[in-house]
Amino acid sequence: MSDENYPRIAGPAPHGPLYGLIRKYLPDLIFGANDGIITTLAVMSGVTGAALSSTVVLILGFANLVADGFSMGASNVLSRRSDAQNDAIPTFAAASSHGLATFLGFVLAGLVPLLAYLLPWFEGTRFAVATMLALATLFAVGAGRAFFTERGWIVSGLEMLLIGALAAGVAYGIGALGAALIDQGLS
């Protein structure tokens, strides 16, 4: 979709080229970051709910980061190139820059909860630390939107935090239910 179809991001006067660049790609970065954190936490929650190993968390977590991140970035490119309501369909290069922003937001933010499984200090508390890292990152990314929008940082942060926590809770419950049903069927 073209930039004209997205609501304009309100905020203070531009503060240099980096500020303008971030504002231009903010919807893509937020979309990618939000989904990257939530899907990574959801995968981790489902695996933990099913009582599978930390190795499985890492394998599925990284597979999710790369495959889903690429899929979201590519989907953003195709969406922008398929905007039938806009006479000036963006070039592939212009659409790809937005797709890349989505991919980077997804992978960089989605990597944060996996740190609990990559770093040696969290043995025995990996899932709890991963959950806290994910929720803190969701809040931070959400709150960070306030630098570029007219929304308050607390409301913006809590909005992303609550959506992520709900998704993780659902995934954990499905993992636990699936494991219980499989265990019951095998007994």
N, C-alpha and C positions, 0 to 999 in steps of 0.2 A: 504494500500500500504506500501511497505517496505520503510525504510528511504533512501535506495539507489536510489529510483525513484524520490526523491525530490532533487531539486538543492541544492547544498551545500551552506550554509550561509557563505559568506565571511566576514571577519572582523579581528579585532586585535587578538592577541594571547589570549588564555583563561585567565581569571582572577579568577580562583578558581572553586569549584564544582557548586556553584549556577549559575555562568555564563554559564558553560557547560550544565547544566540542562535546563536553559532558551533557549539556542541555540538549544538544541535538540527538544524542544517542541514549539519553536517560530512560525513555520507555523501553528500549531494547535491553539495556543493562539491567533494569529492575525486573523485567519479565524473565530474563535469563537467570538472574541471581535468585529470585524468588523460587522459580521452578527447580533450579539446581539444588538449593538447600532442601526444599521440601521433598523432592524425589529421592535424594540421597538419604535423608533422614527416614523417609518412608521405607526404602529398601532395607536400611539398617534395622528399623523397627520390626519389619516383617520377619527378617532373619532371626533377630533376637527373640521375638515372640514365638517363633518356631523352635527355639533353643538350638540353633545351628551354630557352627564354630565361627570364630573371629576370621579365619581364613575365608570362609564363605562371604562374610561381610565385605572384606576387602575385594574379593573377586567380583562380586555383584556390584559393589560400590563403584569401582573403577570402570566396569563395563557400562554401568548406567551413565557415569560422567561423560565418557567419550561418545557412546552411541546416542544417548538422548540429547546431549549437548549439540552434536552434529545435526541430529534430526530437527531440533528446534531452530538452529541457525538456518538450515536449508529451508525449512518451512517458512521462516520469516522472509527469506529471499523470494520464494515462490509466491507468497502472499502479496508482497509488494509488487511483484511483476504481473500479478493477475488482477490488479485493481481495475475492474471494468468500468467503474464510475468516474475514473479520472482519465482525461484525454492525454495527459503527459505521463505515460507509464515510465517509471524510473528505468534507467539503463541497468544492465546486469551488474556493472561495477558499483553503481550507487546502491542498489538493493543489497549487494553482497556486503557492503560496509555495515549495513544494519544487521545482516545475518551474522557477521563476525562479532559484532557487539553483543548479540544475544548469546552466541557460543561462549565468548569470553566471560560474560557475566555468569553463565551457567556453570562452567568448569571451575572458575576461581572461587566462587561462593560455595559451590557444591563440594569442593575439596576440604573445606574447613571442618565439617564433622568427621571426615575420615582421618583427620590428624590424631584423633584419640586412639585409632587402631594402628597408626603408623609409628607413633612415638612410644618409646618403652616405658614411660613413667606412669601409664594409666592401667597397668595390668590389674585385673579384677574390678575395675570401675569404668571400663572402656565405653559401654553403652551409656551410662549416666553422664560421663564427660562429653561424649559425642552429642547427646541430646542437649546438654547445656550450651555447648559450642554452637550447635545449629540454632537454638532458640535465641541466643545472644546475637548471632550473625543476622538472623531474620530481623530482630529488633533494630540492630545497627543499620542495616541496609534500608529498612523502612524509615527510620529516623533521618537517615542521610538524605532522603528525598526532600526534606524540609529546606535544605540549602538551595533547592532549585524550584520549589513550589511555594504556594501560599499556605499550605497545610502546616499544622503544628507538628513538631518532632515527636512528641509523645503519642499523639493519635496515629501518626503515620507508622511509627515503630510498633505500637500495639496491634494495629491492623494486620501487618505482615506476621507478627508473632502469633496471633491467635489463629490465623489461617494455617500456618505451618504446624502448630501444636495439634490442631484438629486432624490434619492429614496424617501426622505421625501416630496419633492415638488410634485412628481407624486402621492403619497398616499393622500396628502392633497387635491389635485385637484380631485381625484377620489371620496373621501369622500364628497366634496362640490358638485360635479356633481350628485352623487347618492342621496344626500339629496334634491337637487333641483328637480331632476326628480320625486322622491317620493312625495315631497310636491306638485308639479304640477299635478301629477296623482291623489292626494287625494282631490284637490280643485274642 
